[in-house]
Amino acid sequence: MENLLNWSEKRIVVTGGAGFLGTHLIADLRARGAKDIFIPTIEEYDLVDPNAIERMLTDADPDVIIHLAAHVGGIGANREHPAEFFYDNLMMGVQLMHQAYLKGVEKFVAIGTVCAYPKFTPVPFREDDLWIGYPEETNAPYGLAKKMLLVQSQAYRDQYGFNSIFLLPVNLYGPGDNFDPRSSHVIPALIRKCIEAQEAGEDHIVVWGDGSPTREFIYVTDAARGIALATERYNESLPVNIGSGFEISIKDLAEKITKLTGFEGRLVWDTTKPNGQPRRALDTSRAKDKFGFEAQTDFDEGLQQTIDWYRANRK
């Protein structure tokens, strides 16, 4: 497939570029020849504020915007802050895309979330099923705020011919992930619990839910490559899943992480806590067909690299 974008000649804004996925994406873009990358930080540009967006676009004058920035967290954080997650993500995305269109930005890459899918989507999730029901309740406000960027992308292409695309990455993991127990997702949370329990000589760790839900995870460098390829080669407003095509239950995941960290205690399931969506696995064929993307990292290998990174960097 041809590369339709000459990276070395484009000014690129990556919102959220200082974050977990962002740092890996920046490295990927530089490897592709991108020289002029602008990373707006929240301290300097709070993108929930339209004036900050306007100032950022004036300062950066981008040809391409990749909008990764999001106010995110796990089930606990979503339950505690549903209004903030809805407002911040909606305002950031909708205003940024609108002002990008007004400014004549050539291409806008909107990063959605797998939380946008309905709670009972047939597995594997196909992009055409995005509208068949309401998202899982605990993260619906966040998922729907992000999903509005798909509606906006399609509407702005229809009315204005504005070139924007919408990608749906599945749960990410890898070196540099967020290991803060108040806001982390399941893989870093389990890694941290196992290592801390091991060091404290404890005989068990507590895991939320009953272990039955399934999830799909994509290694962060694979996700970064998927986004870069889509930015390079894909110019339609049909949503596209970015995933690994590999489904695992939370129970199997927890057992795998205890084994890889060397924690020998028991897993205690706290069934008073929510499971979240019952199953989650993506159909990844559209990404392959449209821009030649397939995930490459073996799951055990990716987990081991994440564990090794955490051990080396946590102090």
N, C-alpha and C positions, 0 to 999 in steps of 0.2 A: 504494500500500500504506500502511496506517495505521501511524503511530508508536505503539507500544504502551508507550512509556516516556517519562515526563516528566523530562528530564534535570535541569531546574532544581531538582527536589525530591529528587533522589537523592544519597546519599553514595556515591562511587565510589572503589574502590581500583584502581589500575593498577600491578601488579607489573612491574618492568622499565620503568617510566614515564620513567626518566631516560635510557634507551637510545635507539638509532637509531630504531626503529619507535615506541617509546614517546613520544618528544618530538613526533612528527608526529601520533600518536593524541590526545595531550593537547590539541594545538591544534585538532584536529577536534572533540573533545568540547566544548571551550569555545565554539567557534563554534555548536554545537547548543544552547547554554544551560547546560551543566554548570557549576556554581559550586563544588561541594564535591568536589575530587579529591585523594586522598591517594596520595602516591608513596613507598612504602617503599624506602629505599636499603639496599644490602647492608651498609654500614658499621653501620647501626643495627639492621637486621633481616636476619640471615642465614636465609633462608627454608628452607634445608636442615634447620635445627634446629626441631623442633616447638614448643619453648618460645618461640622468636622469632616463630613464626607466631601462637601464642596471644596474645602480647603485642601484636603488630601488629593483630590483629583487635579486641582490647580498645581499643587506642588509636584505631583508625580507625572502628570500629563501622559497617562498610559495608552498603549495600543491594545493591550490585552489585560483583563482583570481575571484572576483566579480567586474566587471568594470562598476561602476555607474557614474564615473566622466564624466562631459559633460560641454561644454560652451553653456549655454541655455538662453532663454528669451522669452518674449511674442512677439506678431506680430510687435510691434514698434521696438524692439531690433533686430529682424530678418531682418527687412527692412533696418535698418541702418548699420548692420554689416554682410551681407551675406557671404562675403569672409572669414572673421575670423571664423564664425560659421562652414563653410565648412572645412577650413584648420585645425583648432584646433581639431575638433572632428574626422576627418579622420586620421590625423597623430597620435593622441593619441591612438585611437582604433586599427588601423591596425598594428602599430609598437608594441604595447603592446601584442597583440595576437601572432604576429610572434616571438617576443623574449620569450614569455611564452612557445611556442612550442619548441624553440631551447633549453630552459632551462629544459625541461622535466616536466613542471607543469602538474599535473594530470587532472585538470578540469578548464575550463575558462567559466565564465558566462558573456555574453555580454548583456548589457541592451540597447535595441533600443528605438524607440519612435513611437508613433502613427502618428507622422508627416511623417513617411516613406510611409504611405498608399497613393495611388493615390487620386487625388482631388475628382473624382466622383466614389468612391468605392461603390458598392451596400451595403445598410445597412441591417442587421448588418455586420460589416467588418469581413470577414473570412480570415484567414492567407493565404489561397490559392489564394486570389485576390491581393496580394501585388505587383504583376508585371503587372497589367492590364492597367496602365496608369501612367502619371507623377504626382508627388505630388502637393499639393496646392502651388502656386508660392511663397507666402511670406515666407514659411519656408522650401521650397524644398532643398536649399543647406545643411541645418542642417539635414533634414530627410534623404537625400541621403547619406550623410557622415556616418550616423549611420547605414543605410541599407547595406553599404558595409561590415559591420561586419558579416552580415548574409551570404553574398557571400563567405567571407573568412572562416567563420565557416564551411560551407558545403564543400568548396574546401580542407581545411586542414583535415577534417575528411576523405574525399574520398582519398586523396593522402597519408596522414601521419597517419591516424587513431587517430588524435588528438581529445580529448573529449572536445568539446565546445558546448554551447547552446546559443540560441538567444531569448530573451524575449521582448515583446512589451507592456510596461505599458501604460495605458491611462492617461489622465491628473490627476495629484495628487493634493490633498489638505489636510490640517490638521494643527495641532499645530506645530509651528516652520517653517511654510512656509515663502517664501520671500515676504515681503510687500513693497518693494521699488517700488515706482510708475514708475520708468524708466524701470524696467525689470520684474515686477511681472506678473503673469498670472491672469486670469479673476476673480477667487474667492477672492484671497487676495486683488486685486485691488478694487473690489466692496465693500468689507468689510471696507477697509480703507476709501474709498470715503464716504460711508454712515456715519461712525462714526465721521469723520472730519466735514462733512456738518452738522450733528446733533449738534456737539459742537459749530460750528460757527453760528448756527441759520439760515442756508441757506435753501431755499425752493425747491431746486432741485439738482440733480447730473447729470453729462453728461456721457453717456455710448457710447462706440464705436459701429458703425454699426447700423443695424436696428432691432436687437433682434431676427431675424428669424433663425440663425444657431442653430443647436443642438450640445450638447457635452455630453460626458460621463465622470464622475469623479470617482476616487477611493480614499478612505481614506488612508492616508499614512501608517498606521499600517497594513491594509489589503494588500497593495502592498508589504510591507516588508515581510509579511508572505508568499505571493505568490512566491517571489524571493527565500526565504529560502527553501520552499518546492521543488521548481524546482531544486535548487542546490543539495538538498538531494536526490531527487528521479528520476530526468529526465536526460537521457543521449542520446538524439538524436539531430540532427541539423534542424529538422522541427521547424520553428518559432512558438512561442506561445504567444497569447494575455493574458495580465493580466488586467482584468477590473472588473467592477461591474455589467455589463449588464443592466444599468439604464441610459436612455437617457432623457435629459431635454433641452428645448430651452433657449437661453441666456436671452430672455425676462422673462420667468418663473423663471429662476435663479435669475435675478436682483430683481424681485418682492419678491421672497423668502428671499433674503438677507436683503432687506429694512425692511421686516416684523420682521425677527429675530433680527436685530440690533435695531429696534424701530425707525428707521428714517421715518418720515411721509411726506417728500417732494415728488416732482415729479421726474420721470425719463425722461430725455431729450436725445433722440437718435441722435447721430452725424453721419448722413449717408454719410458724406464725408470720413469717416474712413472705412477701409476694414472690411468685415465680417469674413474673413478667410474661412476655409473649410465649405461647406454648411451644411453637417450633419456628425456627428461622433458618432458611437456607435459600440461596439464590440460584436462579437460572442465569448463567453467565454467558449464554451464547451470543447475545446481541453485541456485547463488547468485542467478542472475537470477530464477528461478522463485520461490524462497522469500522473498527480501527485496530484489529489484530492483537487485542490484549488477552493474555492468559496469565494467571498467577503462577509463580515458579517455586516459591519457597516451601519446602517440606515442613509440616506443622511441628513435629518433634524438634526439628533443627531450629525453627524459629523460636519455639518456647525456650530451648536451651540458651539461645543467644540473648533472649530477654532476661532470663534468670541470671546469666553471667554478668550482663550489663548492670542489673540491679545490685548484685553483690559488690560490684566494683565501684558503684557511684552513689550508694545510698547515704554514706556518712556526711 
